[in-house]
Amino acid sequence: MALLPAPAEAACRLALLLALDVSSSVDGREDALQRAGLARALTTPRVERAFLAVPGTPVALSVYEWSGRYQQHTILDWTLVDSPAALRAAAAKVAHSSRRAEDFPTAMGYAIGHAAQIFDRAPDCLFRTLDISGDGITNDGFPPALAYAHFPLENTTVNGLAIGVGENGAALLGYFQDQVIKGPGAFVEQARDYNDFANAMQRKLLRELVPPVLGWIGDRAIP
């Protein structure tokens, strides 16, 4: 465990940005499963407790969808999750959303670069995490490495959710591990398929909301 110095002030302890894949490899049923799955994961009792674990220092949450070079659209703008009602409202907005694009390729580098713009308008938080989901590797535009080289994401942890198992799933998992995740403690969660998306997302959220390091909010330690 690492002990981090206490910052002077922070409006929240974590800015958590979730990115959902809506490229052409994701059909309408799968897209509906991931939106419903994310909403369900957000409102499970364990995840709710993790969001609200440090009263007075909430998590800021935002969600966007991504596919082609210029097909990134905000689903949920930055929301301070400071109560069960705020978390339920955020989940409902995700659940009732619909995709804006469905026939574009997988431009993950552009999706990661877009995250930098969203973080520009995030609340002042102690940590920043991008959580990117996908069922395929980059096949359009620049790769994730160039996004990290040219966009201001130096202090951002990037985790991944790779969707799919078997031979293709193993290759996808390796791609996420080698080229997508970034930062201390970054990790990849894996879903068997879109039916397993809610369970995988819940596991990932719990790891992100309760990190294995000790930080400080004001004069209080957080796990």
Secondary structure, DSSP 4 states (H G I P E B T S, - for coil): --BPPPPS--SEEEEEEEEEE-STTS-HHHHHHHHHHHHHHHTSHHHHHHHTSSTTSPEEEEEEEE-STT-EEEEEEEEEE-SHHHHHHHHHHHHT---S--S----HHHHHHHHHHHHHTS--EEEEEEEEEESS---SS--HHHHHHHSS-TTEEEEEEEE--HHHHHHHHHHIIIII-BSTT--EEEESSGGGHHHHHHHHHHHHHS-SSBEEETTEEE-
